[in-house]
Amino acid sequence: DCQIGKQEGTELFIVEGDSAGGSAKQGRNRSNQAVLPLRGKILNTYVEDLTVKKNGNGNGSDKRTKALSKMISSNEIVTLINALGLDPKAEEIDLKDLRYGKIIIMTDADVDGSHIRALLLTFFNNKPFNKLIENGHIYLAQPPLFKVTKSNKSVYIKDEKTLEDYIIKVSDKIDKKIKKGSVEYNKFMQDQREKLSIQRFKGLGEMNPEELWETTL
């Protein structure tokens, strides 16, 4: 947790597991930044709005209630709700009870991280927690996927597409007649990559605390 005990100015970073949590705990500002590591992937909590009668059958609200009960049966989700200072069983939430001003989803910059981010956003999109989105409390952090070093100067790059754009920008001029995705284009990109020092971060746990602070925290 952070040292400040009020909502204003505080931030909760939700991260993947203890590895990412370790770097974040060391790199954060302890006074106002808290870190919550989640283990594994949370439940997919998408709940269809079933309150409208279908085929004359009025059991839609029952299905919704069962789906929400299943959501609250997940330890990770209950841990998250409790960390926010909210009641997991409440049908309505009072934002005055919210423990942090900003709730920041900070997952890895890879495919798994994108999936976990989508699951968390899906959870926050359910009533009553969608109030957190509507009132501007939910944020997404964008940690970089690459660190590129050239001539002792380093830049951080968020994804493959941005890396490709960067390589074209700093490399010898590419022949405009070469089509993207062609054999010649791929060979050119490979040659240029070999001239650079490219570090790929498999996860936030691979970034040292200073790098994580500088780029994301």
C-alpha positions in Angstrom: 0.0 0.0 0.0 1.0 3.7 -0.2 1.6 5.9 2.8 -1.1 8.5 2.0 -4.5 7.3 3.3 -6.8 9.4 1.3 -8.3 9.1 -2.2 -7.0 12.4 -3.7 -3.6 12.1 -5.4 -3.2 8.3 -4.8 -2.8 5.6 -7.5 -3.2 1.9 -7.4 -1.3 -0.1 -10.1 -2.7 -3.5 -10.9 0.1 -5.7 -12.2 0.6 -9.4 -13.3 2.0 -11.5 -10.5 4.8 -11.1 -8.0 7.6 -10.6 -10.6 6.1 -7.5 -12.1 4.9 -6.5 -8.6 8.5 -6.6 -7.3 9.8 -4.2 -9.9 6.8 -1.9 -9.4 7.2 -1.9 -5.6 10.8 -1.0 -5.9 10.4 1.7 -8.6 7.2 3.5 -7.4 6.8 6.6 -5.3 5.9 5.0 -1.9 4.0 8.0 -0.6 1.2 7.9 -3.2 1.6 4.8 -5.4 0.3 1.4 -4.3 0.8 -1.9 -6.1 -1.6 -4.9 -6.3 -0.2 -8.1 -8.0 -2.9 -10.4 -9.4 -2.1 -14.1 -9.9 -3.2 -15.6 -13.2 -6.1 -14.4 -15.3 -9.2 -13.3 -13.6 -12.6 -14.6 -14.7 -14.2 -13.3 -17.9 -17.0 -11.3 -16.1 -18.9 -10.2 -19.1 -22.6 -10.2 -18.1 -25.1 -9.8 -20.9 -28.0 -7.5 -20.0 -30.6 -10.3 -19.7 -33.2 -8.2 -17.9 -35.3 -7.9 -21.1 -37.7 -10.8 -21.6 -36.7 -13.3 -24.2 -39.3 -15.5 -25.9 -41.7 -14.6 -23.2 -39.4 -16.1 -20.6 -38.8 -13.7 -17.7 -35.8 -15.3 -16.1 -33.2 -12.9 -17.4 -32.6 -11.1 -14.1 -32.0 -14.6 -12.5 -29.3 -15.4 -15.0 -27.7 -12.0 -14.4 -27.8 -12.6 -10.6 -26.1 -16.0 -11.0 -23.4 -14.6 -13.3 -22.7 -11.8 -10.8 -22.6 -14.4 -7.9 -20.0 -16.4 -9.9 -18.0 -13.2 -10.4 -17.9 -12.6 -6.6 -16.8 -16.2 -6.0 -13.4 -15.5 -7.6 -10.8 -14.8 -4.9 -8.8 -12.5 -7.2 -11.8 -10.3 -8.0 -12.8 -10.1 -4.3 -9.2 -9.2 -3.4 -9.3 -6.4 -6.1 -12.7 -5.0 -4.9 -11.5 -5.1 -1.2 -8.3 -3.3 -2.1 -10.3 -0.5 -3.7 -12.1 -0.1 -0.4 -15.5 -1.2 -1.9 -18.0 -3.9 -0.8 -18.0 -6.9 -3.2 -21.7 -7.6 -2.4 -23.0 -4.1 -2.8 -25.5 -3.5 -5.6 -24.5 0.2 -5.6 -21.2 1.7 -4.7 -20.4 5.1 -3.1 -17.4 6.6 -4.7 -16.5 8.3 -1.4 -15.4 4.9 -0.2 -13.0 4.5 -3.1 -9.5 4.2 -1.6 -7.5 5.5 -4.6 -8.0 8.4 -7.0 -6.6 6.5 -10.0 -6.8 2.8 -10.7 -4.2 2.0 -13.3 -4.1 -1.3 -15.2 -0.4 -2.0 -15.8 -0.1 -5.3 -17.6 2.8 -6.5 -19.7 3.2 -5.2 -23.3 2.6 -8.7 -24.8 -0.4 -10.7 -26.0 -1.1 -12.2 -22.5 -0.9 -8.7 -21.0 -3.4 -7.4 -23.5 -5.8 -10.3 -22.6 -5.5 -9.6 -18.9 -6.1 -5.9 -19.5 -9.2 -6.8 -21.5 -10.5 -9.0 -18.7 -10.0 -6.3 -16.1 -11.7 -3.7 -18.3 -14.6 -6.1 -18.8 -14.9 -6.5 -15.0 -14.9 -2.7 -14.5 -17.6 -2.4 -17.2 -20.1 -4.4 -15.1 -22.5 -2.6 -12.8 -22.0 -1.2 -10.2 -18.2 -0.9 -10.9 -18.8 0.8 -14.2 -19.2 4.0 -12.1 -15.4 4.0 -11.8 -15.0 4.2 -15.6 -17.8 6.8 -15.9 -16.2 9.0 -13.2 -12.7 8.8 -14.7 -11.0 6.6 -12.2 -9.7 3.8 -14.5 -6.5 4.3 -16.5 -4.3 2.1 -18.7 -0.5 2.3 -18.4 1.5 1.7 -21.5 4.9 0.1 -20.7 7.3 -0.3 -23.6 8.0 -3.6 -25.3 11.5 -2.6 -26.5 14.5 -0.6 -25.5 16.7 0.3 -28.5 20.2 1.5 -28.1 22.2 3.3 -30.8 25.4 5.2 -30.3 25.0 5.0 -26.5 21.6 6.6 -26.7 18.5 4.6 -25.7 14.9 5.0 -26.7 11.9 3.0 -25.4 9.4 1.7 -28.0 5.9 0.5 -27.2 5.2 -2.2 -29.9 6.4 -4.0 -33.1 4.8 -1.5 -35.4 6.4 1.5 -33.7 9.8 -0.4 -33.8 9.4 -0.9 -37.5 8.7 2.8 -38.0 11.7 3.7 -35.8 14.0 1.4 -37.8 12.9 3.0 -41.1 13.4 6.5 -39.6 17.0 5.9 -38.3 18.3 3.5 -41.0 19.8 3.9 -44.4 17.0 5.0 -46.7 14.8 2.2 -47.9 13.9 2.0 -51.6 10.3 3.1 -51.8 9.7 0.5 -54.5 10.2 -2.3 -52.0 6.8 -3.5 -50.9 6.1 -4.0 -47.2 6.0 -7.7 -46.3 8.1 -8.7 -49.4 11.2 -10.8 -49.1 13.4 -7.8 -49.9 11.6 -5.7 -47.2 12.0 -8.4 -44.6 15.7 -8.8 -45.4 16.2 -5.0 -45.1 14.5 -4.9 -41.7 16.5 -7.9 -40.5 19.8 -6.2 -41.6 18.9 -2.9 -39.9 17.8 -4.7 -36.7 21.3 -6.3 -36.5 22.9 -2.9 -36.5 20.9 -1.9 -33.4 21.0 -3.1 -29.9 17.4 -4.2 -29.2 16.2 -5.4 -25.9 12.7 -7.0 -25.7 11.0 -6.9 -22.4 9.1 -10.1 -21.9 7.4 -8.6 -18.9 7.5 -5.8 -16.4 9.6 -8.0 -14.2 12.5 -7.8 -16.7 12.6 -4.0 -16.4 14.7 -2.7 -13.6 12.9 -0.3 -11.2 14.6 2.8 -12.7 13.4 1.8 -16.2 9.9 1.2 -15.0 9.8 4.5 -13.2 11.2 6.4 -16.2 8.8 4.9 -18.8 5.6 4.0 -17.0 5.3 4.8 -13.3 
